[in-house]
Amino acid sequence: MPGPQSDTGSPGVDPAVLEFLPELVQFASTVADAARRPSLRYFRAGPELHIKADGSPVTVADRETERVIRDLLSQSYPQHALMGEEYGWTRSEQPYTWVVDPIDGTKSYLAGEPTYGMLLALLYDGAPVLGIIDIPALDEQWCGVVGQATTMNGRPVKSSSCAGVEQAVLTVISPDKLQDDERPAVDALSRMARVCRYSSDGYSHPLLASGYVDMSVAVGQQPFDYLAVVPVVEGAGGCITDWAGKPLGLDSDGRILVTATPELHREALNVLRTNRDSRNGDSSV
């Protein structure tokens, strides 16, 4: 199992799953390649914008991309469950669940920024075992598979060796989502970090897997935002949990910490805990 264990590790996976992973990995890569076409067709072409009930933006590109993915999944693995950002759940009694974000970073997409991505995860009994992060406009694709080294365009990648917050390059994702009780903790990390930048998409996660970013923090995330990231980050040697240090799953609370090393993860978790405690008296983070 790649990535650190103990409080920052991911759940164990039934060894029987490993037998079928090569087939599933090849299929997932094929799906990602097919999903590029609709998003690139509308990119920088002024796609019509709609606002969903939760206030988030969605375009025809989001919906067409997810339809392409759903069609391929239903043709090849109709017995599997599927959770997508735009069209919700197709449930199943099978242990396999695909989780899809057709365009991660719709705001970046609308702004013509090439850092938007497509996220595709496969879960087995709720644990992520396969993740694809595809960045169509940059022709970059990361693949993370449980028990294997993460690759970017077929080449192995490794997270950095950064072990301390004060040496870290930090990305804060969607800071506009921070609640009053979360902001002091993130501000503390930002002040301590060597470099801090802000982002409206999740491109920093694959950059962390490749060793360019050392730490990323986010709030208000949904399962389709982070589950594909888990195998990618862990397979590169990094750590990804919620703010309490617990493994991520479908029921996580949306507060995410991603780091390059176990040492950095422990220190960052302590900063988050301490600064939320000092304001709220809440030791649970």
Secondary structure, DSSP 8 states (H G I E B T S, - for coil): --S--GGG------HHHHTTHHHHHHHHHHHHHHHHHHHHHHTTS---EEE-TTS-EEEHHHHHHHHHHHHHHHHH-TTSEEEETTTEEE--SSSEEEEEEEEE-HHHHHTT-TT-EEEEEEEETTEEEEEEEEEGGGTEEEEEETTS--EETTEE--------GGG-EEEEE-GGG--TTTHHHHHHHHHHSSEEEEESSSTHHHHHHTTS--EEEESS--HHHHTTHHHHHHHTT-EEEETTS----TT--S-EEEESSHHHHHHHHHHHHHHHHHHH--TT-
